[in-house]
Amino acid sequence: MKGSCARTGPDRIWSLMGLETVFPMESATPKWQPGTAGYQSCPQGTKTTNCWSFDCKVNPKPVKTTKSDGQEMLVRTATCSCAIFDAYLGHHTGPESYMATGAGSHYNNPSAACSQYPVGAETGQNTWTGEVQ
């Protein structure tokens, strides 16, 4: 960020990762809609990513989504390149780390997200208690 929160260009945006409770979810079924976060623990050795405050490129074409009331709308998305084996505060994680993530909370098999480089927070234990280490 080099001491500034200003965007690095007109097609750039800073990424944000937080422990939110409701946010838009990307899913094959149902398509983009608000959803309640469902955090899960991932096993030791999960390759998580750090996407906190990364410089991302805004995708040129908006994506069509359906709101929970059935109304269609267009949303803007961005593509980010994020550090692997980092937790959201930027410290290194490794094979011994237990991680919690909101990724996959609306999958039929939520644990599948643990193998998809989810953004996560190290918990220091094998169950998510709501506390980040």
N, C-alpha and C positions, 0 to 999 in steps of 0.2 A: 504494500500500500504506500510505501515511501512517505509516510507522514501525512497522507491526505486520503480522505474518503471519496474524492472526486473520481468519477468513472475515467478509465484510461482511454476511452474513445466512444463515439456515438453508438456503436454496436456492441458495447461491452457493459457488463454489470457485475457487481460483487456477489458471490454466492453467500448463502446464509444457511447455517445448520443450527437448529435449536431443539430443545426438548418440548415441542409444541403438543397441544392436546387435540386440535382440530386443524387440518390442512388439506389442500387438494391432493388427491391420490391418483397416480397413474396406474391403470389396471386395464387388462383386456376386457374383463367383464366385472362390474359395470365400467364404462368409460369414465374419464375424468369427472370426479365429483368430490365434494367435501366428505371427509371421513374422520372418525375418531381414531386417534393414534392408539395402537396396541403394541406396546413395547415387548420385546422378547429377549431372552438371553441366547447368545450364540456360543457354541462350544469353544474350548481352547483351540488356538491355532487359526481362528477365523481371520481371513485377510480383510480387514476393514479399511476404510478410506477416511481421509480428513478433507472435508470440503468447506471448512470454515474460512470465510473471507478470501476465496480464490477468485481470480479474474476470469470471467466466463464470457463467451461469445453468444450474443442473442441470436437465436435461429431466425433466418429470414422470413419463414412462413409461419403464421399463427396455426395453432392446432384447434380443430373443432371439438368441443366437449358438450356434454349434456349436464345441466345443473340438476340437483335433486328434485326440483319441481318439473323436470322434463323439458325445460326451455334450453335451446341450444345457444352456445356462445363461443367466441374465439378467445383463446388464451395464448400468451407469448411464452415460449420456453427458451432455455439457454443450454449450451453444452459447456461443461466444465471438465478440466483435466485435474484430477485430485491425487494427493499423495497416498500410496498404499502402505499399510502397516503403520499408520498414524491414527491416533484418536483425535477427537474433535478439538482438543486444546493443543494439538501439535506435538505431543510427546510420542515417542516410538512405542509401538506395541509389538508383541512377538508371539511365538507359539504357545507360551505359557499364559497368555492373557485371556480373560473372559470378557466378552463384549456384550453390550445391550444395544439394540437398534429398534427403530420404528419401522424399518424396511420389512415389507412382506406382510404387514399386519392384516391385509385384506386378501392375501393369497389363500387358495384352498389348503395349501400346505405352507404355512408361514415360515417354517424352518428352511425352506428352499432359498430364501433371501440371504441366509448366512453364507452361501457359496457364491454370491453375486457382488462381492466387494461393497457391502453396505457401509454407509456412514454410521459410526458407532461411538460409544463411550465405554471406556474400560470400567468394569464394575469390581474387579478384584475377587469375585466369587462366581459360582456357577448358576446363580438365580438372580433375576432383576428385582431389586427391592425399591426402586425409585430413587436411590441415592447413587450419584456418580462419585467415583474415587478421585 
